[in-house]
Amino acid sequence: MADIVFTGNLGADSKISFTRGGSPVLNFRVCDTKSKKDGSGGWEKVAEQWFNVELWGSIAEFLADQLLSGVRVKVYGQFYLREYDGKNGSGYSLDVKASAVEVLTSHKDRQKLAGQNQEPSYDQGGGFGTQPPNGTWGAETSPPF
């Protein structure tokens, strides 16, 4: 796995779900946009990269209601290859398993975004509210692969 650190904005509200064993996982998409000054002194977009990110453990539960569409974050993690089946066939996606997420948008600005966005989505299939086995912060629970 390769390490990655990037900064960007969430494209939609995060979604939390729980494994059958009760481990929380938070999924969200982050857009990292690179810009440069053009000849007239304005800014032009040079590159836009979207990342699918997952965050495991009690920190996922803690951040679930803070990671809303538009919030700026810095993500620390590792790439991993994920296989998927879609309506156009199967394929692979290079995703990020976050070890830490730093929220860069101020609390005041997050409150404004919360007023504009819907509540975070919760999938209660695996036991909503279950605490991690050791109660620690961070990505202490590994994904089931």
Summary of the structure (lengths in Angstrom):
residues: 145
radius of gyration: 16.5
end to end distance: 13.5
largest distance: 56.8
contacts: 402
relative contact order: 0.27
helix: 13%
strand: 50%
